[in-house]
Amino acid sequence: MFNSIFSRQVSEDCLYLNVFVPLSVNFAAPLLKPLPVMVWIHGGDFIAGSASKALYDGRYISNFTQTVVVSVAYRLGAFGFLVSGKDPRTSAVGNYGILDQQAALLWVQQNIAVFGGDPSKVTLFGESAGAQSVSLHLMIQSSKPLFRQAVFQSLPFSIPLKTRHESLKLGKNFAKTANCSVLDIECLLSLSPQAVLNAQIKSSSKVVNPFRFLEVFESWGPYIDGELIKEQSVSAFQKGHWQKEKPVLLGTTSEEGVIFVYGVFTKPVSAVECTVYTTAIFKQHTIKILRKYLPLYTDADHRDMLAQNLIFTAFCCQKASFSTDGHLKVSKILSYYSLVYGIIASYLFWRLLKVKCIFISANRQISA
């Protein structure tokens, strides 16, 4: 595990993947038909998360759908995205986490047949930062032959990627915090994993671009290096600079904004503060937003309103736009849930199968 928010086991040594194969596969006999493959990229704001969380247990979805499920780990935070210069021989050039994912996809192409999987039927899927990663692989030409289709769950389209200048500025803040020169690669390489993590946390509080309010929700992550990643995700999808021949499925986690807002704003937010932050997000549309939503939140703490604003801005609006302007064709909009109390459940990984839910007509009527 690497920097998992649900585990105390933290390690820099994280480049592993998990393979889940249906129990029906008999390795002693020839497989008549190879199984489809689903490759999962976890979220976590590019600073936290793990492919080995119990939440991402692939056994259920693998056995229920008869697919081979692969969950991928990748370097996070400064370990995966530190930029200290342009020359890879003498400096950190960032985007290592995305290259880790690409290496895992290549491994799947070369080895998944041994596990009964079909390398020509790979679905790449992810949530939050994982969905953002999936969108990048749809833009990266060298990733094109490595998967067939994609699923985005809570893709933060509106959170911009950093430019090289902005990433280098963050790298300089990191190096200064770690008592190194950003040009001294030997000093940076000599840092212990804990020292890297400490410097990452301290430098994350320094906003690189104050004119991008949403940046506070993603301090570390991929950047536009001009080679692997050539432009902003929104721009690439608007201009058709992505593998648009591939089928894609989009969805949004309704409470995705809560973990971001409560992570950044650790104390209650007043109505006045909420108005200021809403103005920073929505600019000329602020009055309309406040008239509609401010009366709904009468508590002294307005963080829930900010969380909903973030959902609409970062996760919903751009996707809705792409779904209706011809960039993405909507086949069907699906919304379905059941009322399950007292447990933490993951619909995405079919863990509700263990709960044995009974869907009654009232559930279906509410979800329709």
C-alpha positions in Angstrom: 0.0 0.0 0.0 1.1 3.6 -0.5 -0.2 6.5 1.5 -3.6 4.8 2.0 -6.1 6.9 4.0 -7.6 3.7 5.3 -4.4 1.9 6.4 -1.5 2.6 8.6 0.8 0.5 6.3 2.6 3.1 4.2 5.4 2.3 1.8 7.3 4.0 -1.0 7.6 0.5 -2.6 4.2 0.6 -4.3 4.5 -0.5 -8.0 2.3 -3.6 -7.7 -0.9 -4.7 -9.2 -3.6 -7.1 -8.2 -5.3 -9.6 -10.5 -8.7 -11.1 -9.7 -9.9 -14.1 -11.8 -13.3 -15.7 -11.6 -13.5 -19.0 -9.7 -15.0 -20.6 -12.8 -11.7 -20.4 -14.6 -10.0 -23.8 -14.7 -6.3 -23.3 -15.3 -5.8 -27.0 -15.7 -7.9 -27.0 -18.9 -7.7 -24.8 -22.0 -9.9 -21.7 -21.9 -12.4 -21.8 -24.7 -13.0 -18.1 -24.7 -10.8 -15.5 -23.1 -12.5 -13.2 -20.6 -12.9 -9.4 -20.9 -10.5 -7.4 -18.7 -11.2 -4.4 -16.5 -8.2 -2.3 -15.3 -8.9 -0.1 -12.2 -7.1 3.1 -11.4 -7.9 4.3 -7.9 -8.6 7.9 -6.9 -7.3 10.0 -4.0 -6.3 13.4 -5.4 -3.0 12.0 -6.6 -1.7 12.1 -3.0 -3.5 9.2 -1.3 -5.1 5.9 -2.0 -4.2 2.3 -2.7 -5.0 -0.4 -5.2 -5.1 -2.8 -2.3 -7.9 -1.2 -0.3 -10.7 -3.5 0.9 -13.0 -1.1 -0.8 -11.5 -2.1 -4.2 -11.8 -5.9 -3.7 -12.2 -7.1 -7.2 -13.5 -10.6 -6.3 -17.1 -9.6 -6.5 -17.2 -7.8 -9.8 -14.9 -10.5 -11.3 -17.1 -13.4 -10.3 -20.4 -11.7 -11.0 -19.5 -10.4 -14.4 -17.0 -13.1 -15.4 -14.2 -10.7 -16.1 -10.6 -10.5 -15.1 -10.1 -7.4 -12.9 -6.8 -5.7 -12.4 -6.2 -2.9 -9.8 -3.2 -0.8 -10.4 -0.9 1.1 -7.9 1.1 4.1 -9.0 3.4 6.7 -7.4 1.6 9.6 -5.7 2.4 13.1 -4.5 6.0 14.2 -4.9 7.1 10.6 -5.5 5.0 10.5 -8.7 4.7 14.2 -9.8 7.7 16.2 -8.6 9.2 18.6 -11.3 12.6 20.1 -10.7 13.7 20.7 -14.3 13.5 19.5 -17.9 16.4 17.1 -18.3 15.5 13.6 -17.0 19.2 12.8 -16.5 19.7 15.6 -14.0 16.3 16.4 -12.6 12.8 15.1 -11.8 10.5 15.7 -14.7 7.2 14.6 -13.2 4.3 12.6 -14.6 5.9 9.4 -13.3 2.6 8.3 -11.8 0.9 8.4 -15.2 3.9 6.4 -16.7 3.4 3.9 -13.9 -0.2 3.4 -15.0 0.9 3.1 -18.7 3.5 0.4 -17.7 0.8 -1.5 -15.9 -1.4 -1.4 -19.0 1.5 -2.7 -21.1 2.0 -5.5 -18.5 -1.7 -6.4 -18.9 -1.3 -6.6 -22.7 1.7 -8.9 -22.4 0.6 -11.1 -19.5 -3.2 -11.1 -19.0 -3.7 -14.1 -21.3 -2.0 -16.2 -18.7 -4.8 -15.4 -16.3 -7.5 -16.1 -18.9 -8.0 -12.5 -20.0 -8.4 -11.1 -23.5 -5.8 -8.3 -24.1 -8.0 -7.0 -27.0 -10.9 -6.4 -24.6 -9.5 -4.2 -21.9 -11.7 -1.6 -20.2 -9.9 1.1 -18.3 -11.9 2.6 -15.5 -11.3 4.9 -12.6 -12.8 7.3 -10.1 -11.9 10.9 -9.3 -8.2 11.2 -9.8 -8.4 7.7 -11.3 -11.0 9.0 -13.8 -8.7 12.0 -14.6 -5.9 9.5 -15.3 -8.2 7.5 -17.6 -9.0 10.7 -19.5 -5.3 11.4 -19.9 -4.7 7.9 -21.4 -7.4 8.7 -23.9 -5.3 11.7 -24.9 -1.9 10.0 -24.8 -1.1 8.4 -28.2 1.3 5.8 -26.7 -1.5 4.5 -24.5 -3.9 4.1 -27.5 -3.2 0.4 -28.2 -3.3 -0.6 -24.5 -7.1 -0.5 -23.9 -10.3 -0.7 -25.9 -12.8 1.5 -23.9 -13.1 3.6 -20.8 -15.3 4.4 -17.8 -15.1 7.7 -15.9 -16.6 7.9 -12.4 -16.4 11.5 -11.1 -14.0 13.0 -13.6 -12.9 16.4 -12.4 -12.8 18.0 -15.9 -12.8 21.5 -14.5 -9.7 21.2 -12.3 -7.0 22.3 -14.7 -3.7 20.6 -15.1 -0.6 22.6 -14.1 1.7 24.1 -16.7 5.4 23.3 -16.6 6.0 26.7 -15.0 3.5 26.0 -12.3 4.8 22.5 -11.6 8.3 23.8 -11.4 7.2 26.5 -8.9 5.7 23.7 -6.8 8.9 21.8 -7.1 11.0 24.8 -5.9 8.7 25.1 -2.9 9.1 21.4 -2.2 12.9 21.6 -2.5 13.1 24.6 -0.3 11.0 22.9 2.4 13.3 19.9 2.2 16.4 22.1 2.6 17.6 21.3 -1.0 18.2 23.3 -4.1 15.8 22.4 -6.8 18.8 22.1 -9.1 20.6 19.6 -6.7 19.3 16.2 -7.8 21.7 14.4 -5.5 20.2 16.2 -2.5 16.7 15.4 -3.6 17.5 11.7 -4.2 19.1 11.5 -0.8 15.9 12.3 1.0 14.2 9.5 2.9 10.7 8.6 2.0 9.4 10.2 5.2 11.3 13.4 4.4 9.8 13.5 0.9 6.3 13.0 2.4 6.9 15.7 5.0 8.1 18.2 2.4 5.2 17.3 0.1 2.6 18.0 2.8 4.2 21.4 3.8 4.7 22.6 0.2 1.1 21.6 -0.7 -0.3 24.4 1.3 1.3 27.0 -1.0 -1.0 27.8 -3.9 1.0 28.0 -7.1 -1.6 29.9 -9.1 -3.9 32.1 -6.9 -6.2 32.8 -9.9 -7.3 29.1 -10.0 -9.4 28.6 -7.0 -10.0 24.9 -7.8 -6.2 24.3 -7.6 -6.5 24.0 -3.8 -8.3 20.7 -4.3 -5.4 19.1 -6.3 -2.0 20.4 -5.3 0.0 17.5 -6.8 -0.7 15.6 -10.0 -0.1 15.4 -13.8 1.1 18.5 -15.7 1.3 19.6 -19.3 4.9 18.6 -20.2 4.4 19.0 -24.0 5.4 15.4 -24.7 3.3 12.9 -22.8 0.6 15.4 -22.0 0.2 18.2 -24.6 -2.8 20.2 -23.5 -5.6 20.6 -20.9 -8.1 17.7 -20.8 -11.0 20.1 -21.5 -9.3 21.5 -24.5 -8.4 18.1 -25.9 -11.9 16.8 -25.6 -13.4 20.0 -27.1 -11.1 19.8 -30.1 -11.4 16.1 -30.6 -7.8 15.4 -29.7 -8.6 12.1 -28.0 -9.3 8.6 -29.0 -12.9 9.3 -29.8 -13.5 6.1 -31.6 -13.5 4.3 -28.2 -16.7 3.9 -26.3 -16.8 5.8 -23.0 -19.2 5.7 -20.0 -19.5 8.7 -17.6 -20.9 8.9 -14.1 -20.6 11.1 -11.0 -20.4 10.2 -7.3 -23.0 12.5 -5.7 -21.0 13.3 -2.5 -17.6 13.5 -4.2 -17.1 17.1 -3.1 -17.5 16.4 0.6 -14.0 14.9 1.1 -12.4 17.7 -0.8 -14.2 20.6 0.9 -13.9 19.2 4.5 -10.2 18.4 3.8 -9.4 21.9 2.8 -11.8 23.8 5.1 -11.3 22.1 8.5 -13.4 24.7 10.3 -17.1 25.8 9.7 -17.6 28.2 6.8 -19.9 31.1 7.3 -22.4 32.4 4.8 -20.2 35.4 4.0 -17.2 33.2 3.5 -19.3 30.8 1.3 -20.3 33.8 -0.8 -16.6 34.7 -1.3 -15.6 31.2 -2.3 -18.7 30.8 -4.5 -17.8 34.0 -6.3 -14.3 32.7 -6.9 -15.7 29.5 -8.5 -18.7 30.8 -10.5 -17.7 34.4 -11.1 -20.4 36.1 -13.2 -22.9 33.3 -12.4 -22.6 33.8 -8.6 -25.9 35.7 -8.1 -27.9 32.9 -9.8 -26.2 30.2 -7.7 -26.6 32.0 -4.4 -30.3 32.7 -5.0 -30.9 29.1 -5.7 -28.8 27.4 -3.1 -28.0 29.7 -0.2 -31.6 29.6 1.3 -31.3 25.7 1.4 -28.4 25.9 3.8 -29.4 27.7 7.0 -26.8 26.1 9.3 -23.9 28.2 10.6 -21.6 25.8 8.6 -21.9 26.2 4.8 -19.3 23.6 3.8 -22.0 21.3 2.5 -23.1 24.0 0.0 -19.5 24.4 -1.1 -19.3 20.7 -1.6 -22.3 20.7 -3.9 -20.9 23.7 -5.8 -17.7 21.8 -6.3 -19.6 18.8 -7.6 -21.4 20.8 -10.2 -18.3 22.8 -11.2 -15.5 20.3 -11.2 -17.3 17.0 -11.9 -20.7 17.6 -13.6 -20.8 20.7 -15.8 -18.1 19.9 -18.4 -19.2 16.3 -18.7 -22.8 17.4 -19.2 -21.6 19.8 -21.9 -19.6 17.1 -23.7 -22.6 14.8 -23.5 -24.9 17.2 -25.2 -22.8 19.1 -27.7 -21.8 16.1 -29.9 -18.4 15.4 -28.4 -19.9 12.5 -26.5 -23.2 10.9 -27.6 -25.5 9.9 -24.7 -27.0 6.5 -25.2 -28.9 6.4 -21.9 -28.8 8.1 -18.5 -28.9 5.6 -15.6 -29.5 6.3 -12.0 -30.2 3.5 -9.5 -29.7 2.9 -5.8 -31.1 0.9 -2.9 -31.4 2.0 0.7 -28.8 0.1 2.8 -28.1 1.1 6.4 -25.3 0.5 8.8 -22.6 -0.4 6.2 -20.0 1.2 4.0 -20.8 -0.2 0.6 -19.2 0.1 -2.8 -21.6 -0.2 -5.8 -18.7 0.1 -8.2 -17.1 -3.1 -7.0 -20.4 -5.0 -6.5 -19.7 -5.5 -2.7 -23.5 -5.2 -2.2 -23.7 -8.7 -3.4 -22.5 -9.7 0.0 -25.4 -7.8 1.7 -28.1 -9.7 -0.3 -30.2 -6.6 -1.0 -33.8 -7.1 -2.0 -34.9 -4.4 -4.5 -38.6 -3.6 -4.1 -40.8 -1.7 -6.5 -40.5 1.5 -4.3 -36.7 1.4 -4.6 -37.0 1.2 -8.4 -39.6 3.9 -8.5 -37.4 6.3 -6.5 -34.3 5.4 -8.7 -36.1 5.8 -12.0 
